[in-house]
Amino acid sequence: QVQLVESGGGLVQAGGSLRLSCSASGIIIRLGAMGWYRQAPGKERDLVATITTNGDTNYADSVKGRFTISRDNAQNTVYLQMNNLKPEDKAVYYCKADSRVFARNYWGQGTQVTVSS
């Protein structure tokens, strides 16, 4: 199976930056798209950004120009560089990885991002 371990969450001032990391372990061959999603209290889990094995990216409109998603050469780690953070970015951020071996998605445990005004 695939295990995802996230790091980098925390508290940051509005306008500041934060970098999230998500490392995949286990059966990590043939990982497909990876991405970040977030969920605020009382709201649905929403797409933040995804990146394919080819490097194609997709961003939510609310984070375009501020967030950048990337992945390492082994395609087993995904990053989310978050700049110019806003209070509305406060949420639990979840990492997702698609496994072509198991034909299913795997999720991380989530990491809290808090932005103070």
N, C-alpha and C positions, 0 to 999 in steps of 0.2 A: 504494500500500500504506500501511499504518499503522506508524509507528515510535513506540515508547514509551521515554521517558527517565526514569529514576528518580533520586531524590536524597533525602537526609535520613537515610540509614542511618549507623550508627556504634556507639560504645560508650557505655553509660549505666549508672549505678548502679541497683541494685534500688530500686524505688519512684519512680524518675525518669520522665521523659517524653521522647518523641521524636515527631517529625512527619515522615512520609514523603510525598513528592510524586511524582506520575507524570504527565508531560505527553505528550500524543499529538500527533504531527505527520504530515504527508503527507495522505492522503485521510481527513480527519477528519469529514466530513459523515456524518450518520446513524449516529453511534456509539450503540450500545445500552448494555447494562449494562457497568459497569466494576467492578473489584474487586481485592482483595489476597489472595494466597495465600502460604503459607510452607512451607519444607521444612528440617527439621533433618537432620543427618547420620544416615544409616541409616533414615530415615523417609520416608513418602510425602508428597507435596505436598498440603497441607490448605487448605481454605477458611478465610480469616480474616474477610473481610467483602466484601459486594457491594452495589452501589447501582444502581438502574435509572434510566432517563431521567426517570421520574416522582418519583424521590426515595425510593422504597421501599428499605429496607435489610435486609440479612440478615447476622447475625453468628454466628460459632462460639460455642458455649456458654462456652468457656474465656476469651473476651475480652469478653463482654457486660458492660457497665457500666464497662469500662476503655478500650476503643477506640471511636473514632468515625470513620466513613467519610463523606466528603462529596465533592462535585464542583462545579466552577465553572459559571457561567451558560452558557458555550459548550459545556459537557459534553466538554471535551477535556483536562481535568486532574482527577485524582482524588487525594484526600488521605487519609491515615490518621493520625489523632491518637492516639497511644498513651500512656496515662497509667498510673501505678502498675505499671510494668513489672516482670516477674518473671523469674528466671533461666530458667524454662521457655519464655519467649518468644524465647529465642535461636534464630535461624534465618536463612536467606536468604529475604527477602521479595520476591515477584514480583508485578508489576502485570499485570493482564489487561484487555483491552478487546475488546468484541464489535463487529464491523463489520457493519452491515446492508447496506452496499454490496457487500462481498465475501463475505458470509455465512460468516464464519469469525472465530475468536478470534486476537488478537495478544497476545504476551507480551513483557514487558520482560526485561532481562538479569539482574535480581535484584540486591538490595542487602543487605548483611550487617547484621544487628542483633545486637549482643552485649550481654548484661545481666550485670553482675558483682554478686556478693553482697556 
